[in-house]
Amino acid sequence: MYREILKPIVRSPELPQILKELSEYWEQEQARRKEFYDWVTPDMKAEFIDGEVIVHSPVRSRHNVVLQNIVLLVNIFVRKKDLGYIGVEKIMCRFPRNDYEPDMCFFNKTTAATITDEQTIFPIPQLIVEVLSASTENRDRGVKFKDYQAHGVQEYWIVDAYTNTLEQYLLQDGEFELHQKFNKPKQKIASKVITGFEVPIGAFFDAATNLAILKDL
């Protein structure tokens, strides 16, 4: 894929100048990235994407309720089985170019073992969950989708809190494939990364179902 994009640049007589300009741009962007690290505080939800700082507005109640339902079930399961570490919202994950704060992410036991108590910048997770909002959907389905795919995130859930749907993408041969789109409460999602985790998706969207499943974990 990258070779096709690079062909016209490689064949251009202006290649040396293009490389020089790209190098200068990259250095400037990394300087802005360092400034971002110095500027951002723990009480802010902000990301560094394509050289720009993205500050997120407060979430709507429904978004928060659904995210809490997901985190509650997944986190208890992961802790009970000692499978790794669950990060929520303010976990800044460093990708080669961008820094994201996913709504929820999972680090397997090997990756979790590298995380220290005072750490503020985290490695790439094995699973990421993003709950859509009007202001983030384009990025969740666009740059984040491509970046997560390109850098080895094994599983990606895109959740719509208002239509009660969940799209489960799995990394296959370097590309995300839609494994299944869940839109019925009794449909069960089984994570391929969090071994043994399987629940009806209704538990993510309905409080009573969430509590019932919680008792069985």
Secondary structure as GFF3:
##gff-version 3
##sequence-region A 1 217
A	DSSP	alpha_helix	2	10	.	.	.	ID=ss1
A	DSSP	alpha_helix	15	39	.	.	.	ID=ss2
A	DSSP	beta_strand	46	49	.	.	.	ID=ss3
A	DSSP	beta_strand	52	55	.	.	.	ID=ss4
A	DSSP	alpha_helix	61	81	.	.	.	ID=ss5
A	DSSP	beta_strand	84	88	.	.	.	ID=ss6
A	DSSP	beta_strand	92	94	.	.	.	ID=ss7
A	DSSP	beta_strand	99	100	.	.	.	ID=ss8
A	DSSP	beta_strand	104	108	.	.	.	ID=ss9
A	DSSP	alpha_helix	109	112	.	.	.	ID=ss10
A	DSSP	beta_strand	121	122	.	.	.	ID=ss11
A	DSSP	beta_strand	127	131	.	.	.	ID=ss12
A	DSSP	alpha_helix	137	141	.	.	.	ID=ss13
A	DSSP	alpha_helix	143	150	.	.	.	ID=ss14
A	DSSP	beta_strand	155	160	.	.	.	ID=ss15
A	DSSP	beta_strand	165	172	.	.	.	ID=ss16
A	DSSP	beta_strand	175	182	.	.	.	ID=ss17
A	DSSP	beta_strand	188	190	.	.	.	ID=ss18
A	DSSP	beta_strand	198	200	.	.	.	ID=ss19
A	DSSP	alpha_helix	202	205	.	.	.	ID=ss20
A	DSSP	alpha_helix	207	216	.	.	.	ID=ss21
###
